């Protein structure tokens, strides 16, 4: 925690992760001043800014993929089966976990 707090800015992918970090600082670093409003941690005369930087997706590429022949063909294959017991799996696009290939 001490090493992380020696940075100027620390970024997380979600607000929840950033908030959890602030809570952890408050819990584990008794001399740190945690400000939830400004998302900062002050410790040993240094201020750490905790920020949220979500991983974005390429919306244009996703729209193109939705109109691709293969996608249309798969959709047409599934449509007649609606009404039967059908399981369709949908993954979130998470480039950091290499789900999109």
N, C-alpha and C positions, 0 to 999 in steps of 0.2 A: 504494500500500500504506500509505503514511504516513497519508493521509486516512482510509482505512478503519479503521486502528488508533486513530484519535482518538475513535471512538465508544465508548459504554459497552457496548452489546450489538450483535452482528452475527448475523443469522439466515440460515440456509440451508435449502433444502427437503429435503435428504438428509444423512445422516451422512457419506457419501462426499464431498460438496461441502465440508462443514465441515472434514473431515480434510485435504482438499486445500488449503484455505485455510491451515490451521495449518502444513502442510508448506511452503507457499510463503512464509509469514512466516519460518519457520526458515531457509529458503534465501536469501531476499532481504534480510532485516533482521538483520544480524549482531549488533546490540546488543539484540535482543528476546529475552525469555525465554518460550519456548513450553512450556506444560504440557499435555500430551495427556490426562492424567487429569482435570483440571478444565476442559479446553477453554478455556484462557485464554492471552492474549498480554500480557505486561508489557513496556511500552516507555515510556521517558521519564517514569517515575513514574506511569503510567496503566495500568490493567488493563482489557483488552477481554475480554468474555465472548463466546465463539463458541457459538451455540445452533442446534438443529435444530427447525424449525417446518414439518412436512410440510403440504402442501395437502391438505385433507380433501375427501371427496365426501359428498353427501347420500344416505346409504344408503337412507332411506325412499323418496326420489324414484326411485332406481335400481330398487328392488324394485317400485314401482308401474309403472315403465316396462317391466319384464320381464313384467308381467301385462297390459299394454295390448293391445287388439285387434290393432293393427298388428304388434306383436312376436309375438303368438301366430300370426297369419296367416303371417308370414315364417318362423317356425319350422316350421309345418305344410307350407309350400312346400319347405323344405329337407330335411325328414325322408325323403321318398321317394327323394331323390337320393343319400342316403348309400350308399356302396358304389360309386357312380360316382366319377370323379375330380371332387372338389369343393374349391373354394378359398373359404374364408370369412375375411374380414379382420376383425380385432378391434383397435381402437385403445384405448390407455389413455385414461382420462378425465383430461385435463389442462386445467383451467380457465384456467391461465395462458397456454396456447397456443391457446385458443379452439377446442378440438376438439369440445366439446359445443355443438351449435347447436339 
